[in-house]
Amino acid sequence: MSRRLVILNPAAGRGRLRRAWPGVAERMRAAGAAFELAETEGPGHALAIAERAAREFDAVVAAGGDGTVHEVVNGLLRAGGEAAFGVLPLGSGDDFAKMLPERDAVERIARGTPRAFDAGRIVAGGETRYFANCMDVGFGAHVSRNIRRVPGLLTGLGAYLGALAITLVRYPRLELRVRLDDAPPFAQSSVMAAVMNGRAFGGSFQVCPDARADDGALDLLVADGMGRLEILGLVPKLMRGAHTGDPRLKLAKARRVVIESDAPLLVETDGEIAFEDARRLEIEVMPGALRVLA
């Protein structure tokens, strides 16, 4: 019998997971998915649990949102174990889960077979972090930080839009140098640069609608420097994935991306703040690095 460990973040979804978990656990047992349970106690705990579990279990399952996914993926990739990775999406945005085939999450854990997914690796200041879905600098990263200031009654897209409104009051204008693979670097004045493994972040924003998590490449969106009204005008386009022909946005694919800035950059990965003051980011795809239960 396959040994599964479920890493449960009780704070996920602003309480959504705590309410839903008893029913989910009952459905898993009814589906024949025997599992052990580890409950996290705070930031970083899911990563530590996953790193220890990578060689002890056949599958490690993140029960929570994208932050829990991010920590579990970092733990698995640090350990280099062969454990498959599963997701019970019970957070606010659950963007990683949007990369999976449409299928009941419990069925995926109980009967899914591992499928090779890419991951991303970032090196900054000698430190390495991994991402399952996305990373970005600029406006999106500041929205991710500001979401902690949104009242707890707002969840999901509502919480993200609240943080977006806060960020519009004050957001950075970045002066970047960007290099894709072996092409010459280019200078770019920008409000945001995002490197995507999946299609969406923020719950509903289709940043790179053509991205695939198994194509051995990362997708890049770089936005020109813009004012508040221009950003607001782009929001509905981004939510529909209808922005790809906008001349203010550059979209590309690459296996390796280098982003440099003379000013410190706030860096978001999978909804979590990974770096506070990076000046050089070396980002590359890790083809097939994750075995995801799909």
Stockholm file with secondary structure:
# STOCKHOLM 1.0

chainA/1-294         MSRRLVILNPAAGRGRLRRAWPGVAERMRAAGAAFELAETEGPGHALAIAERAAREFDAVVAAGGDGTVHEVVNGLLRAGGEAAFGVLPLGSGDDFAKMLPERDAVERIARGTPRAFDAGRIVAGGETRYFANCMDVGFGAHVSRNIRRVPGLLTGLGAYLGALAITLVRYPRLELRVRLDDAPPFAQSSVMAAVMNGRAFGGSFQVCPDARADDGALDLLVADGMGRLEILGLVPKLMRGAHTGDPRLKLAKARRVVIESDAPLLVETDGEIAFEDARRLEIEVMPGALRVLA
#=GR chainA/1-294 SS CCCEEEEECTTGGGGHHHHHHHHHHHHHHHTTCCCEEEECCSTTHHHHHHHHHTTTCSEEEEEESHHHHHHHHHHHHHHTCCCEEEEEECSSSCTGGGGSCSSCHHHHHHHCCEEEEEEEEEEETTEEEEESSEEEEEHHHHHHHHGGGSCTTCCHHHHHHHHHHHHHHSCCCEEEEEEETTSCCEEEEEEEEEEESSSCBTTTBCSSTTCCTTSSCEEEEEEECCCHHHHHHHHHHHHHTCCTTCTTEEEEEESEEEEEEEEEEEEEETTEEEEEEEEEEEEEEEEEEEEEEC
#=GC SS_cons         CCCEEEEECTTGGGGHHHHHHHHHHHHHHHTTCCCEEEECCSTTHHHHHHHHHTTTCSEEEEEESHHHHHHHHHHHHHHTCCCEEEEEECSSSCTGGGGSCSSCHHHHHHHCCEEEEEEEEEEETTEEEEESSEEEEEHHHHHHHHGGGSCTTCCHHHHHHHHHHHHHHSCCCEEEEEEETTSCCEEEEEEEEEEESSSCBTTTBCSSTTCCTTSSCEEEEEEECCCHHHHHHHHHHHHHTCCTTCTTEEEEEESEEEEEEEEEEEEEETTEEEEEEEEEEEEEEEEEEEEEEC
//
